Amino acid sequence: MPKRELLRIVKFDGVISVDLTGKQNGKGCYIKKDREVLNKAKKTDVLSRVLEAEIPDEIYDEIEKIID
């Protein structure tokens, strides 16, 4: 999948953030910029498992704003 269709979520020093540049340090994972994919990720809690940290609701809200 082309990178422009993906959004990187990063955990660095225990802080979860959305990496718009794709270059931040830390453990990262990608999610497709698609509301359906985001809803499934929320429901299955896959981002928390991959990043080994609780994902705050604010991060999901930020992702939603970026996707829209």
Backbone bond lengths (Angstrom), bond angles and torsions (degrees), N, CA, C in turn:
res aa  C-N    CA-C-N  psi(-1)  N-CA   C-N-CA  omega(-1)  CA-C   N-CA-C  phi
1 M - - - 1.446 - - 1.535 108.40 -
2 P 1.317 118.74 135.57 1.471 120.94 178.44 1.528 111.55 -61.87
3 K 1.321 115.98 143.18 1.468 121.01 -177.54 1.517 112.99 -59.47
4 R 1.310 118.72 -30.68 1.467 120.66 -178.28 1.522 111.77 -67.36
5 E 1.334 117.50 -16.08 1.459 121.84 177.51 1.524 112.13 -92.91
6 L 1.346 116.55 -0.37 1.457 121.63 -177.26 1.517 111.42 -116.47
7 L 1.313 115.62 157.87 1.455 122.80 177.58 1.524 107.49 -128.16
8 R 1.317 117.35 130.77 1.460 122.02 -177.35 1.525 110.53 -94.83
9 I 1.326 115.13 132.15 1.454 123.04 175.31 1.527 105.99 -112.15
10 V 1.333 117.39 133.42 1.466 121.81 -172.34 1.521 111.24 -126.30
11 K 1.345 114.66 144.21 1.465 121.20 170.19 1.523 106.81 -117.87
12 F 1.326 116.02 118.51 1.465 121.13 178.94 1.517 107.86 -135.68
13 D 1.300 116.70 124.11 1.472 122.96 -177.06 1.526 111.76 53.83
14 G 1.336 116.17 37.98 1.456 121.10 177.24 1.514 115.42 80.16
15 V 1.328 117.30 0.46 1.471 121.87 -179.18 1.529 108.97 -104.31
16 I 1.322 115.37 129.17 1.462 121.68 178.03 1.524 108.83 -94.64
17 S 1.337 116.61 133.68 1.454 119.88 178.07 1.528 110.22 -149.20
18 V 1.326 115.05 162.94 1.458 121.90 175.25 1.517 106.93 -91.34
19 D 1.329 116.29 125.87 1.459 122.26 -177.12 1.523 109.26 -100.40
20 L 1.314 116.48 95.54 1.467 120.72 -179.40 1.521 112.57 -72.72
21 T 1.335 117.67 -24.17 1.461 121.23 -179.28 1.518 111.89 -84.41
22 G 1.332 116.75 -25.15 1.462 120.48 -176.62 1.507 113.07 77.23
23 K 1.337 116.98 12.91 1.465 120.60 -174.59 1.524 114.30 -126.15
24 Q 1.329 118.60 2.56 1.455 120.24 -178.39 1.524 110.40 -66.48
25 N 1.327 115.16 149.27 1.455 120.96 175.98 1.517 109.44 -71.19
26 G 1.313 115.81 155.40 1.455 121.02 174.68 1.512 112.01 120.28
27 K 1.317 113.99 175.06 1.457 121.08 177.85 1.516 108.01 -77.77
28 G 1.306 116.52 126.99 1.451 119.40 -176.26 1.509 113.22 -127.82
29 C 1.306 114.72 162.43 1.455 121.92 172.58 1.526 107.54 -145.45
30 Y 1.312 115.49 159.81 1.455 120.84 -177.35 1.519 110.64 -112.87
31 I 1.323 115.17 147.88 1.453 121.92 174.08 1.531 107.09 -134.01
32 K 1.320 115.22 139.86 1.457 120.38 178.69 1.522 109.23 -67.14
33 K 1.325 116.26 141.22 1.470 121.61 178.62 1.521 108.76 -77.30
34 D 1.329 114.79 76.19 1.453 121.71 -177.02 1.529 107.72 -149.26
35 R 1.315 116.54 129.10 1.473 121.11 -176.37 1.531 110.98 -60.57
36 E 1.321 117.31 -40.19 1.464 121.09 -179.58 1.534 110.85 -62.75
37 V 1.308 116.84 -41.54 1.468 121.32 178.02 1.528 109.94 -66.42
38 L 1.314 117.32 -41.52 1.464 121.06 178.70 1.529 110.86 -62.20
39 N 1.330 117.15 -44.49 1.461 120.32 178.97 1.525 111.57 -61.74
40 K 1.320 116.88 -39.55 1.465 120.51 178.10 1.528 110.44 -67.46
41 A 1.333 116.83 -39.46 1.468 120.98 178.56 1.525 110.86 -63.32
42 K 1.322 116.83 -40.13 1.468 121.09 177.10 1.525 110.96 -63.44
43 K 1.316 115.26 -46.88 1.461 121.46 -176.00 1.533 111.18 -63.71
44 T 1.314 117.29 -41.79 1.472 121.05 -176.98 1.519 112.71 -90.07
45 D 1.342 117.34 -8.25 1.465 123.02 178.73 1.532 112.32 59.76
46 V 1.320 115.85 32.85 1.461 121.18 -175.13 1.536 112.31 -66.63
47 L 1.335 118.26 -36.33 1.474 119.61 -179.65 1.530 111.05 -63.57
48 S 1.317 116.94 -38.84 1.468 120.80 178.31 1.523 111.13 -62.47
49 R 1.320 115.89 -40.67 1.471 119.36 -179.86 1.525 111.59 -68.37
50 V 1.316 116.37 -43.30 1.466 120.20 -178.00 1.531 111.00 -66.62
51 L 1.333 116.83 -44.89 1.456 120.60 -177.31 1.532 112.89 -87.33
52 E 1.325 116.11 -4.27 1.464 121.74 179.11 1.531 111.62 54.79
53 A 1.327 115.33 44.48 1.469 121.66 179.38 1.521 109.02 -159.26
54 E 1.312 115.48 154.81 1.466 120.78 176.44 1.526 109.10 -72.07
55 I 1.311 116.81 131.63 1.460 121.68 179.84 1.533 108.04 -94.25
56 P 1.328 117.46 116.75 1.470 120.06 179.66 1.530 111.55 -66.43
57 D 1.322 116.14 150.72 1.465 120.93 178.50 1.525 111.58 -59.29
58 E 1.334 117.44 -28.95 1.465 121.13 179.43 1.533 111.06 -61.34
59 I 1.320 117.16 -34.36 1.469 120.75 179.25 1.525 109.37 -67.90
60 Y 1.332 116.87 -44.68 1.471 119.78 176.99 1.526 110.66 -61.43
61 D 1.332 117.50 -39.26 1.466 121.17 178.01 1.527 110.62 -63.27
62 E 1.338 116.02 -42.36 1.467 120.71 179.35 1.536 110.77 -63.50
63 I 1.321 116.30 -41.56 1.464 120.44 178.55 1.527 109.75 -62.49
64 E 1.330 117.08 -43.41 1.468 120.94 178.24 1.522 112.01 -57.52
65 K 1.337 116.48 -43.02 1.470 120.70 179.76 1.519 110.96 -63.74
66 I 1.325 116.14 -39.48 1.472 120.20 -179.46 1.524 110.72 -68.06
67 I 1.332 116.53 -39.42 1.463 121.21 -178.43 1.523 111.08 -66.48
68 D 1.331 117.55 -38.82 1.471 120.58 -176.45 1.484 113.96 -69.67
